[in-house]
Amino acid sequence: MLTNKERLFSLGILAMSLLLTLQSFRYPAESSLFPRFLCLLMTLFSVLLLARSAKRAADGEKGEGFSKGAKIPALVFSVTAAYVFAVNYVGYFVSTVVFMFLAMFLFGERRILPMAGATAVFLGVVYALFVSFLGLRLPEGILF
């Protein structure tokens, strides 16, 4: 029973990842590399999850429980999916700030100052490299 739920969940993530990958190709070519990278990474991890589920089913393992083992990956997937869709509507910088804070929080970071610092440094490097140096436009939304 457990492996059927895992298999169904990983197939759902795989389908959603592929849909998000297709969505990321609607962005302008110069500003879609990061969303494409995230989508392809989600696709890779969903395939790995599916392979692990198939291996566990072949070995006859019952595992630790679907909900216990899939809670954090499901949350990370949901946050990443929301990020990919939000970039087009809210804008790259605003959606990236929210995404990075949520991702760091999900991975266990609770201190605001390091989270803000990492986000500021990342966005500063992105702005300096892509906008100032290369002259590329990042997706703009209703806020920025």
Phi and psi in degrees as a GROMACS rama.xvg file:
@    title "Ramachandran Plot"
@    xaxis  label "Phi"
@    yaxis  label "Psi"
@TYPE xy
-60.6019  -45.5865  LEU-2
-67.7007  -30.9262  THR-3
-64.6604  -41.3708  ASN-4
-65.6595  -43.041  LYS-5
-62.4331  -43.8855  GLU-6
-63.3186  -43.7366  ARG-7
-63.7685  -42.6751  LEU-8
-63.3934  -45.8653  PHE-9
-67.071  -34.4675  SER-10
-66.893  -38.4366  LEU-11
-63.6893  -42.9778  GLY-12
-65.043  -40.8572  ILE-13
-61.0634  -46.0733  LEU-14
-61.9754  -44.2317  ALA-15
-65.6347  -39.3538  MET-16
-62.7251  -41.3385  SER-17
-66.5013  -39.0195  LEU-18
-64.481  -41.7252  LEU-19
-66.7042  -35.2021  LEU-20
-62.5639  -44.0697  THR-21
-61.837  -40.0576  LEU-22
-62.2838  -38.2561  GLN-23
-67.0638  -20.7046  SER-24
-77.9287  -5.08438  PHE-25
-81.9795  -15.9171  ARG-26
-73.1901  159.283  TYR-27
-58.8461  143.055  PRO-28
-56.054  -40.0183  ALA-29
-73.1098  -18.0975  GLU-30
-115.402  12.9417  SER-31
-106.57  4.01839  SER-32
-64.5484  -45.0089  LEU-33
-66.5382  -47.9755  PHE-34
-60.3398  -38.4754  PRO-35
-63.1879  -42.9938  ARG-36
-59.2615  -46.247  PHE-37
-62.1686  -42.3547  LEU-38
-65.7901  -42.8727  CYS-39
-67.2519  -34.3137  LEU-40
-65.4165  -41.6302  LEU-41
-63.1797  -39.1352  MET-42
-62.3986  -45.4748  THR-43
-59.2104  -46.9728  LEU-44
-67.7426  -32.8004  PHE-45
-69.4619  -35.1322  SER-46
-66.2931  -41.8643  VAL-47
-63.2199  -39.229  LEU-48
-64.7579  -40.4033  LEU-49
-64.5691  -42.0199  LEU-50
-64.8895  -40.9919  ALA-51
-64.1293  -39.7449  ARG-52
-63.3456  -42.1214  SER-53
-65.5861  -39.6764  ALA-54
-65.3845  -42.2838  LYS-55
-65.5566  -36.0198  ARG-56
-67.5441  -39.8241  ALA-57
-67.005  -33.6507  ALA-58
-81.2294  -12.456  ASP-59
78.9098  19.4045  GLY-60
-75.3941  148.254  GLU-61
-96.3756  -31.1951  LYS-62
81.9159  -175.084  GLY-63
-90.4288  -5.59498  GLU-64
115.739  134.29  GLY-65
-62.3749  -50.1489  PHE-66
-65.9799  -33.1504  SER-67
-70.9505  -40.3324  LYS-68
-84.1648  -18.4102  GLY-69
-110.489  3.48333  ALA-70
-64.4327  -53.872  LYS-71
-66.5439  -46.739  ILE-72
-58.4758  -37.449  PRO-73
-65.998  -39.74  ALA-74
-67.1861  -43.4906  LEU-75
-63.1042  -42.16  VAL-76
-60.883  -44.8299  PHE-77
-63.0584  -43.5317  SER-78
-64.806  -41.0792  VAL-79
-67.2297  -40.9899  THR-80
-62.91  -43.2619  ALA-81
-63.653  -37.7463  ALA-82
-62.1112  -46.8477  TYR-83
-60.5055  -41.4058  VAL-84
-73.3013  -33.6779  PHE-85
-74.089  -27.3438  ALA-86
-55.1299  -42.1525  VAL-87
-70.1461  -30.7017  ASN-88
-99.0556  -39.6826  TYR-89
-94.1097  -30.4106  VAL-90
114.381  155.389  GLY-91
-64.497  -48.9381  TYR-92
-67.6475  -45.1123  PHE-93
-65.8455  -46.6141  VAL-94
-67.3469  -32.7331  SER-95
-69.6752  -37.8988  THR-96
-60.0906  -49.3593  VAL-97
-63.3338  -44.5501  VAL-98
-60.1396  -47.2256  PHE-99
-65.2031  -40.7451  MET-100
-62.844  -45.6607  PHE-101
-65.763  -41.4785  LEU-102
-64.0163  -44.4585  ALA-103
-64.565  -38.5357  MET-104
-63.4798  -42.7698  PHE-105
-65.563  -29.4146  LEU-106
-88.9629  8.85584  PHE-107
106.399  -5.35831  GLY-108
-78.0718  129.072  GLU-109
-121.572  -6.12193  ARG-110
-87.0455  123.832  ARG-111
-67.1387  -41.5161  ILE-112
-61.6363  -49.6376  LEU-113
-63.1555  -34.5113  PRO-114
-64.9739  -45.4477  MET-115
-66.3563  -39.6422  ALA-116
-63.9492  -46.1645  GLY-117
-62.8711  -41.2728  ALA-118
-65.4744  -44.6862  THR-119
-64.1591  -43.4636  ALA-120
-64.2705  -45.6723  VAL-121
-59.7802  -49.2875  PHE-122
-68.1576  -33.1424  LEU-123
-63.743  -43.1456  GLY-124
-65.9503  -43.156  VAL-125
-60.6134  -45.9316  VAL-126
-63.1304  -48.142  TYR-127
-63.3168  -43.9869  ALA-128
-74.0943  -53.6408  LEU-129
-85.5404  -43.0171  PHE-130
-83.4107  -53.3527  VAL-131
-75.4729  -52.6164  SER-132
-75.7004  -49.7707  PHE-133
-90.2557  -14.8436  LEU-134
70.9008  26.2612  GLY-135
-87.1747  150.303  LEU-136
-97.3358  130.654  ARG-137
-93.269  154.909  LEU-138
-56.9765  132.034  PRO-139
-106.901  143.295  GLU-140
-123.431  -153.093  GLY-141
-73.6589  -20.0035  ILE-142
-98.0599  -49.5326  LEU-143
